Amino acid sequence: MEDYLVKAIAYSGQVRAYSVCSTETVNEAQRRHYTWPTASAALGRAMTATVMMGAMLADEDKLTVKINGGGPIGNILVDSNAKGEVRGYVSNPQIHFDLNEHGKLDVKRAVGTDGMLSVVKDIGLRDFFTGQVPIVSGELGEDFTYYFSSSEQIPSAVGVGVLVNPNNSILAAGGFIIQLMPGTDDETITKIEKRLTEIPPISKQIEKGLSPEDLLTEVLGEEQIKFLEKFPVSFTCTCSKERFGNAIIGLGKKEIQDMLDTDGQAETHCHFCNEKYLYTKEELEELKKDAN
């Protein structure tokens, strides 16, 4: 199944919903960063939630999610936009532990529970929107749920899951976000809350091969849901040799000359996608000409 995201409404517009299959997207992150299973699950859950949050934006808007719970994985940083493009990395990708008491990857131990989840939205205004909440679980699904209810005052349910193969590749990844709109009646709230307690864990549903549409139908019911939009999702990085070159120009002639004198070349590294770009002596000389 190719990765894609769906948007839907339910219960006559009282409920807004998103769901995504992100298996290949998370697999690309795992391949680029050589993440071990627990780190893959943490990064994959964060990327899955963030790409759905990106789908809530408009046009050229974008957002960045930063998670640091004080655990050994360090920072988790994820960017996304309204086009289904997402990228992310963790400070310490080679983190793995034994399964937890529930037989699942111990994401909570890797992430930690002493820190913050921060969201910065660039919606084309002079000032960015910033929301920040304390980590309440470390499992990340619950933490994103808390972010929506506390920072954005939108009652929400976030389910995200990642399954890892024995060879460290990603078997399956995906999730959903269910949000209640203002004025949702008590009967609808009760039905959804009851259903959320009855459905299997999100990872089990993903393992069965349920599509994004299936995941939402499981929660909201086939007779209540109306799908609005579907679009592809992918790991996409905005870095390029030209962009890094512009950054080198911004350092000024003196810094570039130091690079020439010290190494005779320069190499840049993108944390998000792990790509490296080499600048030869001749290329640095050209960049130096353009520097102030």
PyMOL commands that set and color helices and strands:
alter all, ss='L'
color gray80, all
select helices_A, chain A and resi 23-33+37-54+107-111+141-151+186-198+202-207+212-220+241-251+253-262+281-290
alter helices_A, ss='H'
color red, helices_A
select strands_A, chain A and resi 4-10+15-21+62-68+76-81+85-90+116-122+129-134+156-164+170-180+225-232+234-235+266-269+276-279
alter strands_A, ss='S'
color yellow, strands_A
deselect
rebuild
show_as cartoon
